[in-house]
């Protein structure tokens, strides 16, 4: 069977995705600083020129990689707000989503390195902080929508909770990743589930 010829736009998108996939592997192995444009292009099966035809710089690709991971998580979060879901169903979905986030660690090292890079590189910091501000605003909107849909008043402003959630999940994920012997999956889940039950739902963990 003859293969369907890709359009120019499809071909460009395929090249970008392959470069992003290769960069994720290379960054996880060598780190952002240790990885070169040539490393990424070679791993993807392209030339240095192909890299710069799609990305202006390595930091730009890095941010795109983080955005891709963020959008995948947002798609899962958006799935909680399905039409017709009961309060109990939505609460269960939220607890499952957040209590399992620490185990989605395929890109954990990338996020950790991005924060270190932002602390050291002023130019990268500006772009990374703009992205993180956008991420917090999206989460703030989800929290406000959840409160309105289930009829549960928030104990704190949605923006405050969004910042607290991000910090808590990041911290638990770091502990789970670096010290899994003591911070087990069960411990991580109980901490996050307990926090969300008390702060967001206003009830004891496990209570109906």
Secondary structure, 3 states (H helix, E strand, C coil): CCCCCCCHHHHHHHHHHHHHHHHHHHHHHHHHHHCCHHHHHHHHCCCHHHHHHHCCCHHHHHHHHHHHHHHHHHHHHHCCCCCCCCHHHHHHHHHHHHHCHHHCCCCHHHHHHHHHHHHHCHHHHHHHHHHHHHHHHHHHHHHHHHHHHHCCCCCCCHHHHHHHHHHHHHHHHHHHHHCCCCCCHHHHHHHHHHHHHHHCCCCCCCCC
